[in-house]
Each structure stands twice: as C-alpha cells, then as structure tokens.
Amino acid sequence: PPLYKQRYQFIKDLVEKYKPKKVADLGCADCSLLWMLKFCSCIEVLAGLDICASVMKEKMHRLSPLPGDYLQPAERSLTVTLHHGSVAHKDPCMLGFDLVTCIELIEHLEESELKKFPEVVFGFMAPSIVVISTPNSEFNPLLPGVTLFRHADHKFEWNRVQFRSWALEAARCYGYSVEFTGVGHPPTGMENVGFCTQIGVFVRKYHQTRESAQSEKPTEAVHRMVFKAVY
Ligand code: SAM
C-alpha cells in the first residue's frame, strides 16, 4: 500500500490497541485520517486542526453523518469538530484529548513554530499519547528525483539521530517516554537507511486527571471552529 495509507493504518492499529475516547489530529489537511478514524467505535470525540482552512474544508462534508447513522442509533455518541488555527498557539478547544496525532506535520513548521510546538502539545494539551511522524532523510537517496527535500514546503528533513535527539529532549522536558519506529521498509540490502517515514510514539509517564489539567490552564480561544457534526 502507498506510504500515506501505511501511516494511517499505523494510527488505526494504535487506536485499536489503546482505545482512546478523544483523538485530535494536528495538521489534519483534507481530513482523510479523521474520516478513517470515525469508524473506530471507541472514539467519542474527534477533532482536527489545520492552519489552512481551504484544504480542511475541501472534503469535510465526508465527516457529516449519513442518513443511516440516524436510522440506526449507535451505542456511542460521536462529535467531530474542525478548527482553523496553528499548533504554535494554545487554545482551550485542544484540551482533554487522550491521543494526539501529528502526521507529516513538523517538517512544515517554521523555526519559530517548531520551537513552540512541544510546549503546546506536550505541556498544554498533555494527552496520554502523542504520535509524531516525519520523513527520514537517510531514505531520500532511494527516492527517485528527490534532490534536497521530498516536498517544496518542507522546512527541514531530519535523519534518525536528529529526530531522536529532538524527540528525547521533548519527552524529557514534559514527562513522556518515547519509542521509535516507522513505516515504509527499505529494500533488501539497504536496511541500514531505516524506514522511509520515521515515527515517535510518546507515552505520558504520570497520571493526570482531566480536571486538574484544565483548571490550571485558563487560556483565551484563538482557533476558529469551522465544522461540527454530532452523531
Ligand atoms: N496529516 C496529513 C496527512 O498525513 O495526510 C497532512 C499532512 S500535510 C503534509 C501538512 C499539513 O500541516 C498541511 O495541511 C498544512 O496546512 C498543515 N500545517 C502547516 N503548518 C501548520 C501549523 N502551524 N499549524 C497547523 N497546521 C499546520
């Protein structure tokens, strides 16, 4: 399967394993991952955030309930919301999530945004699990036509050591453990380059109640809600 599908499947498997009730996808783009996740029966709240409102709105109506969803009332309730804003800013609508996914997002962040990102995601949102994926630059020589970066909008692409050191530092600062894996296996004989997409799975070390997490963090709303569906 294509690489993006392998990344989404990785998240789906993680959802099946940890059964989070509230999942936020940061840099959700055209909401393809959210659309896949709405079929996971453990999820009751799904939220997407992107800095580009137009890409988010392209196919967002796929997230609306179908007539059959009303005819066959589900055992669970599901609320899906989309928010226009940046991962560099704190907003109370981003609190209370169990799992936060950031798939191919960080390499699109400006230096100033990347600097604020750990405090927003690990410090402020502080979910039990964070998943971050990003290209592994060591794989690039195996990709035809890639000179500097895989996409013109990438601000950087890290090798495994660079991603590890950034991730370990964020984990250490905010009380998470992190394990590294990836998707997209290298061809036989080239195993030393590692996965095409590198993935860090961060798990919060200490228990935190939702109430204590939120009450300590009064913040003004900065994101704009652009879509809401209630099943
Ligand atoms: N996560 C999706 C996926 O895996 O299919 C899309 C990844 S796309 C390569 C990166 C997305 O991040 C774009 O939709 C872009 O608009 C968004 N983005 C870039 N900077 C952002 C920021 N500061 N805050 C939120 N989203 C941002």
Boltz pocket constraint, residues with backbone or C-beta under 6 A from the ligand:
constraints:
  - pocket:
      binder: B
      contacts: [[A, 4], [A, 26], [A, 27], [A, 28], [A, 29], [A, 30], [A, 32], [A, 49], [A, 50], [A, 51], [A, 52], [A, 55], [A, 85], [A, 86], [A, 87], [A, 88], [A, 102], [A, 103], [A, 104], [A, 105], [A, 108], [A, 109], [A, 113]]
      max_distance: 6.0
